[in-house]
């Protein structure tokens, strides 16, 4: 892995001991197609272009998606953005894709399918929608309780051998599953929620990933906007915004969580940076302590939010700054679970 304590944007992060070297912040594209209400397609494409343009020459950008985001809409959106981007920008884009979620016409989630034959099926459709001949990192979105992880990872490993996939990833699995998967094939990274509001991975999952040489792509670094500094107490969520069902955005939980954000805002103001930049810089700092092994995924849907998020790369945090940030939002202080109970039940990482 790259070892560098600098916050310079010219320092790449290598995902694990076998994964690709990428720009130190990835772009999570989900919100451009699903779960956060209406989005602007033209602005989404422009935001992807702006992200690719922000990545220095010689580096690779990381675009994260899922085949079930908007029922394939997100992959088609990325295809459009890459086709309309200058060749130099297009060639620096790596794709990270989650698969396996089963959905109804109405958009409900009904389970996960990790069977080897299903892996091949999902992969074929993703390659077609993305307009690419390979996917750089491929991962099942949630562990299929009815299929051993060895079988699912084995099918991805076969796709690697065939040249359709470059690297194997995992998502939201626990330490035991990490070990079992790593015994089948090299795992580049584990994608999992990690932020000041969600630090559960620190006890066992993160140390296990580091022991096994597996990188972390951290999503939810702004707790779905909760610790972005832009979420007001009286904000009305639009139809289709899943935060309307998220425990951390409900009633008293929301007010308690925003009290934490107010405390973080004071730290940010003393640093002369935004709340969002402070929260993202904290995640980056956790990786820099251990050979730069964490890549935050920022879910910016607009260019101005992207610019703000990437500004976190220039925020230098001293040990005193980190202590002040963690005093503002202590581990375990968040009110409410990170998902509704039905979705929490699907998280191997929470068992």
N, C-alpha and C positions, 0 to 999 in steps of 0.2 A: 504493500500500500504506500501511497504518497505520504511522506512525513514532512509537515511544514506548519509551523504555528502561525504563519501570516494569514491575514484575511484577504489576501490578494485574489482577485478574480482570475488570475492567470494560473492558479493552482488547481489541478484536477483532483477528483476523488475517485479512487479505484474501488469498485464494488467487490469486496471480498478479495480472496487470493486468486480467483479465476475469472472474475467479471470484467466488464469494460471500464476504462477510465473516462469519466464524464465531467462536465461542468458541475461545480459544487452545489447548484440548485436545479432541481428538475421542475418541469411544468406539468401539474396534474390537470388534465383536460375534462374531467367528468362534468363539472359545473357548466360547461359550455353546451351540454346536451341534456342534462338530467338533474333532478333532485333539488335544484335551487330556484325553481320557477323559470319564467321566460328569460331567454338570453338573446343577444343580438348576433346573428350569424356572421355578418360582415365584421363586427368588432372582434368576435372570437377568432376569425381567420387573421385579422390584423394583429391580434395579441400573440398568436403563435408565431407569426412573422417577426414581431418585435423581440420575442424571446430568442428565436434562432439568430437574429441579428446581434443580440447582446452577447452571444457566445463568441469568444475570441477565435480567430483563425487557428486551426490546428487542434481545436477541442471538439468534442461531441456533445450535443444537447440531448437531453432525455425527456421524451414526451410520454406521459403515462396515461393509459386508457384502459377500458374494459369492453369486451364485445357486447355486454349487456347495457352499457351506458346509452340510454335513448334507443334501445333495441337496434344497435348497429349505427345509429346516427353519429356517434362520436368518432368512430373509425372512419366513416365517410367524410366527416368534417376535417379530420387530420389529413386524409387523402387530398381533399380539395386544397387545404392550406399548403401542403407540400408541393402539389402540382403547380400552384400559382406562385410559389416562392422562387427567387433566383436560384440557379443551379448550385451555386456555392453554399447557400443556406440549406438547401434541400439535402445536400450530401453530408451535412454534419448532424442530421437528425437520427437518433436512435429511438426505437419504439419499445415500450414496455406494455405488455397486454395481459390482462386478467381474463380468465374464461371460467366456465362451469356453472354459472348461475342460471337457473331455470325460471322462466317468467310466463305470465299469462298475457292475453291480449290487453287486459286492463292494466298491466304493469306490475301486478303482484309477484312477489318472489315465492316460489314453491319448493325450492330445494337446490341441491348442487349435484352435478354429475361429473365424477372424476374417472369414469371407466376409460380404459385405453382407447376403445373405439370412439368414445365421445370426444376425447382429446383430439383425435385426428379430424373429426368432423368440425369441431369448433375452430381448429387451426385453419382448415381449408377456407371457411367462410371469412375469417379475419384477414387472411392474406388477400382474398379477393376484394374485400371492402377497403383495405388499406392501399391496395394497388402496389404491393411490394412482393418480392420473392422470398423474403424471410422476415421474421420478427426477432428483435435483438434479445429481449428477455420475455419469457413466457411463463405464466404462473396460474395455478388454479386459485380462484378468488377466495374460496373457503374450503376447508377440509371436507371431503365427502365422507360421512361417517360409515357408509356402507362399502367403501372401497379402500383397501390399504394404500397408504401414501406411497408405498414402494411401487405399486402398479401405476399410479398416476405419474409419478416422477419418471418411472421407466419409459412410459410412452413419450414424455417430453424428451428424454434422452435419445430415443429413437429418431425423433424429429430433428434433434441436433445432428445426429449422424447423417441424416438425409439432407442436411443443409437448409431446412426450412426454419430452424430456430438456431440462434447463436448461443444463448445461455439459459439455464434453468433458474427460475425464481420461485419463491413461496410467498404466501400472504396469510397473515393473521393465524399463524400456528404456534404451538407451544414448544418448549425446549425438547421434550421427548420426540415430538414429530420432526423437529429440526434434525435431531441425531439420526433418526431412521431414514429420512430423506437423503441426508448427506452420505449415508452408507451406499446409496444407489448410484449417485452421480454428483459431480461438483455443483454446488449451489452458489450462484453469484450473490444473491441478496434475498433478504426477507423484507417484504413490504408490510408495514405495521403502523398503527397509530402511535405517535409519540409527540408529546408537547408538554408545556408546563402544566396543562390540565389533565394529562394522561401519561403517567410515568410508571405504569405497571410493569413495563418490560424490563425495568432496571434491576429487578430482584433476581430473575433467573434467565429470561429469554435473551436479553442483551449480552450477558456474560457467556452464555452458551454459543451465541452467534459469533462472538469474538474468538472463543476457543476453537471453533470450527472453521474460522476464516471466511465467514459469511458477512457481507455488508448489510447495511440497513438503508432502505428508502422509507423515510418517515412521512406519512401523510397526516392530515389533520393538525399540522403544526400551529395553525391559528384556531384550532378547536372549532372548525367550520364557521369561522368569522367571529366567534364569541370573544376571542382575545385579540381581535384585529385593531381595536380602538375605534371601530366605525359602527359597532352595533349598539343602538340606543335602547333604553329601557322600554320605551313606548313604541318600538318599531313593529309595524304590522307586516307579517310574512305573506308573500303572494301565494295563490293557490298552486299546489304542486311542490312547494318547498318542504322537504322532509323534516326540516328543523321544527316544523309545527308539531311533530310527534316526538322530537328528541327530548329526553328527560332534562337535559341541562338547559333547555330553553323554555321550561315550563314554570309558570307561577313564581313561587318563592325561590326555587332553584335558580331561576334566571337572575333575580335580584342579588342573591348571595354571590353568584358567579361574577356579576358585573361589579360588585364591591371589590372582588379580587382584581379585576381589570383596572379599577380606579387606583388601587395601590400600585399596580404595575405602571400605570401612566405616570405616577410621580417619579419612579425610577427612570423612565424613558425621558421625561422632561429634563431631569438632571443631566442626562447624557446628551441632550439636544437631538434626539432621534424620535421616531414614531413608536407607538406601542407595538405595531406589527413588526417593525424592524427589530425591536428588542426581543420579542418572542422568537422570531426566526433565528436571530443571532445566538440566542441561548441554545437552540437545537444544534446549530453549527458548532458551537463551543463544545458540546458533549462529544461530537465526533473528533474534533481536533485534539482532545485529550487522549484519544486512542488511535493515533495514526490516520486520522481523517477517514473514518469509516461510516459516516452517516450523511446521506444526501436528503435534505428536506425537499418535499414536493409542495410547491405553492399552487393553490387552486385559483390563480388570478383569471378572471374572465374579461378584464379590461386592461388596456395598456397602462393607464395611470396606476392601477393596483399592482401590476407587474413591476413597473418602475420602482414603486415603493418597496416591494418585496425584495427585489434584487439589491436595493440599497443596504440590506442587512449584511451583505458581503463586505461592506466597508466599515461595519461597526466592530470595534475592538472592545472586548470585554475583559477587564482585569478580574482576578479572583474576588476582589471586593465587589465588583459589579455583579458577578454571578451570585454571590452571597445575597446581595440586596434583591436581586430578581427572585431568588428562591425564597426569600423571606416574604416578598409580596404575594407570591403564589406558592405556598409550601406544597410538598408532595402530598397527595391525597386530599387536598383542600376542596377540590371541585365538588359541587353539589349535583347529585344525579349521575346515573350511569351514562356511558358514552353512546349507547344505542338503546332503543326500547327492548323490553325483556325478550320478545320473540327473536330479535336479531342477535342479542347477546348469547342466546342459546346455541347459535351456529359458530361461535368463536372458540376454536380450539385453544387460542391464546389466553382465554379467560378461565380455563379449567384447571 
